[in-house]
Amino acid sequence: MTHAEFARLAEEAVALIPARFRRAMTNLAVVIEDHPSASLLEEMEVEPPDSLYGLYSGTPLPERHWDDGNRLPDHITLFQQPIEEDAADADDVRIIIAETLLHEVGHYFGMSEEEIEEVETRFWHAREGGPEDA
């Protein structure tokens, strides 16, 4: 898959995020890199066979102060190579991107891992046509 095709899938995944959250996602850039560096994997304590699909870098919204002035954008980095390696096909790439993006956006909003997992479960259950209160 080309970088441009992968980027298009990432844009589609952003569009899946409910509008009220997308509007609140200010000064946030989604960046695509080929793969995480060895030092990042070590820092994140990710060892094979595990993979790192994405990473949020920045200050979560609830931790910002009222006097937070001009700042460079926070980043959500999607790592194309590990996502493609673990995906069965193009549709699976799309799903992994969406799941990863949803997870990292949760960090942007200051959610804990447990809260993010609950949102992910509810989001995907609702997308499959089930009740939203899963």
Secondary structure as UniProt FT lines:
FT   HELIX           3..16
FT   HELIX           19..24
FT   STRAND          28..33
FT   HELIX           38..43
FT   TURN            44..45
FT   TURN            48..49
FT   STRAND          54..57
FT   HELIX           61..63
FT   TURN            66..67
FT   STRAND          74..79
FT   HELIX           80..86
FT   HELIX           90..108
FT   TURN            109..110
FT   HELIX           113..127
FT   TURN            128..129
FT   TURN            132..133
//
